[in-house]
Amino acid sequence: MLTKRIGWEVMNLSGGGVNIWWIVASPIVVRGLQLSISLGFPNAGSGFSEALAVGYFSKGWPTFSQDAMQHVRGPYFDDLDTNTFIALTVDNPENFSVLTGPPLRGNGTLFASILKTCAPQGVSQEIDLTGLDMTIGNNNCFVLHMDGVGVPMDAEMQGVLFYEYAGGA
């Protein structure tokens, strides 16, 4: 089993998003991912903050939304929207305000996590994915995304990707 250490930090994250990615040079089989995501508030301030963290494999060069948040737009490995899942249904008899996330995305997503807190209290989350069997071809990309709103925060991801070369190479 091989490993790839991953890590990055975004300073003063608020009202926008950032993406980083690595190109997969040789076909691999992803076996697992361990990741820690944390938010901290090194500057004075109080109030609500939240950050979205997403990790996925794109089929080729990734694309992003053209707004400040820079959400990941693909390309994905399969079109799960039309082939696997039919429609989203919301049962809301009390008439609460409901915001649904983006439409279902294709195969390749490893995780999507949102962290919410009130500054100056930091927050963290651990992600541990094991038993994966995702074959990723060369010239595809491993993409990490973070965006945030609220009190400016320092957001960080640190972790390890576990993989093998595809075909025993």
C-alpha positions in Angstrom: 0.0 0.0 0.0 1.3 3.4 -1.0 0.4 6.8 0.7 0.2 10.4 -0.4 0.2 13.0 2.3 -2.2 15.8 1.6 -2.6 19.1 3.4 -3.4 22.8 3.0 -4.6 25.8 4.8 -6.7 28.8 3.8 -6.2 32.0 5.8 -9.0 34.5 6.4 -11.6 32.3 4.6 -15.0 34.1 4.3 -17.3 34.8 1.4 -15.4 32.7 -1.1 -13.9 29.4 -2.0 -10.6 27.8 -3.0 -9.6 24.6 -4.9 -6.4 22.7 -5.2 -5.8 19.5 -7.2 -3.1 17.0 -8.2 -2.9 15.2 -11.5 -2.9 11.4 -11.3 0.1 10.4 -13.5 -0.3 6.7 -13.4 -3.6 4.6 -13.0 -4.2 3.9 -9.3 -6.7 2.1 -7.1 -7.7 4.2 -4.1 -8.1 2.1 -0.9 -8.7 4.7 1.7 -8.6 8.3 3.0 -7.9 9.7 6.5 -8.5 13.4 6.8 -8.8 16.0 9.5 -10.6 19.3 8.8 -10.4 22.2 11.2 -11.5 25.8 11.6 -9.9 28.3 13.8 -10.1 32.0 14.5 -6.7 33.6 15.0 -8.1 37.2 14.6 -10.5 38.9 17.0 -14.1 38.4 16.1 -17.3 36.6 17.2 -20.3 35.3 15.4 -21.4 32.5 13.2 -19.1 30.8 10.6 -19.4 27.7 8.4 -17.1 26.0 5.9 -17.8 23.4 3.3 -15.1 20.9 2.5 -15.3 18.5 -0.5 -12.9 16.0 -2.0 -13.3 14.1 -5.3 -11.7 12.7 -8.4 -12.4 14.5 -11.7 -12.4 12.9 -15.1 -9.8 15.1 -16.6 -9.1 18.7 -15.7 -11.6 20.0 -13.1 -14.0 22.9 -13.7 -15.5 25.3 -11.1 -18.4 27.6 -10.8 -17.8 31.2 -11.8 -19.0 32.7 -8.6 -17.0 33.7 -5.5 -17.5 30.2 -3.9 -15.8 28.4 -6.8 -17.8 25.1 -6.3 -16.6 22.0 -8.1 -18.5 21.4 -11.3 -16.8 18.3 -12.7 -16.3 16.6 -15.0 -17.4 13.5 -13.2 -16.9 9.8 -14.0 -20.5 8.8 -14.5 -23.8 10.7 -14.8 -25.5 9.4 -11.7 -28.2 12.1 -11.9 -30.1 10.5 -14.8 -29.0 6.9 -14.6 -29.3 6.0 -10.9 -31.3 8.6 -9.0 -34.6 9.8 -10.3 -35.7 12.9 -8.2 -35.2 14.6 -4.9 -38.3 14.7 -2.7 -38.7 17.0 0.3 -41.5 16.2 2.8 -42.1 19.4 4.7 -45.5 19.5 6.4 -44.5 22.3 8.8 -43.4 24.6 5.9 -39.8 25.1 7.2 -37.4 27.0 4.9 -35.5 24.2 3.2 -32.4 24.7 1.2 -31.2 21.7 -0.8 -27.6 21.2 -1.8 -26.3 21.0 -5.4 -27.8 18.4 -7.6 -26.3 14.9 -7.3 -22.8 14.7 -8.6 -21.2 11.9 -10.5 -19.1 9.0 -9.3 -15.7 10.1 -7.9 -16.8 12.1 -4.8 -14.9 10.9 -1.7 -16.5 13.2 0.9 -18.5 16.4 1.5 -18.5 17.9 4.9 -19.8 21.1 6.5 -18.5 22.5 9.7 -20.5 25.1 11.7 -19.4 27.1 14.8 -19.6 30.4 16.6 -16.3 32.2 16.7 -14.1 32.3 18.6 -14.8 28.6 19.3 -13.0 26.4 16.8 -14.3 23.1 15.4 -12.8 20.0 13.7 -13.9 16.8 12.0 -12.2 13.6 11.3 -13.0 11.6 8.1 -11.9 7.9 7.8 -12.8 6.1 4.6 -11.6 2.5 4.4 -12.3 -0.4 2.1 -12.5 1.7 -1.0 -11.9 0.2 -4.5 -11.9 3.2 -6.8 -9.8 2.9 -10.0 -8.6 6.3 -11.2 -6.9 6.6 -14.6 -4.0 8.7 -15.5 -4.6 12.4 -16.4 -7.5 12.5 -14.0 -7.3 14.8 -10.9 -7.7 14.6 -7.1 -9.5 17.8 -6.1 -10.0 19.4 -2.7 -12.4 22.3 -2.2 -13.1 24.6 0.8 -15.4 27.6 1.0 -16.7 29.6 3.9 -19.0 32.3 5.1 -19.2 34.3 8.3 -16.4 35.4 10.6 -13.1 35.1 8.7 -11.5 31.8 9.7 -8.4 29.7 9.1 -9.5 26.4 7.5 -7.2 23.5 7.2 -7.2 19.9 5.8 -4.5 17.4 6.6 -4.6 13.7 5.8 -3.3 10.7 4.0 -4.6 9.0 0.8 -4.0 5.3 0.6 -3.6 3.7 -2.9 -2.0 1.0 -5.0 -1.0 1.2 -8.7 -3.7 -0.3 -10.9 -2.8 -3.5 -12.6 0.0 -4.3 -10.1 2.4 -1.8 -11.7 
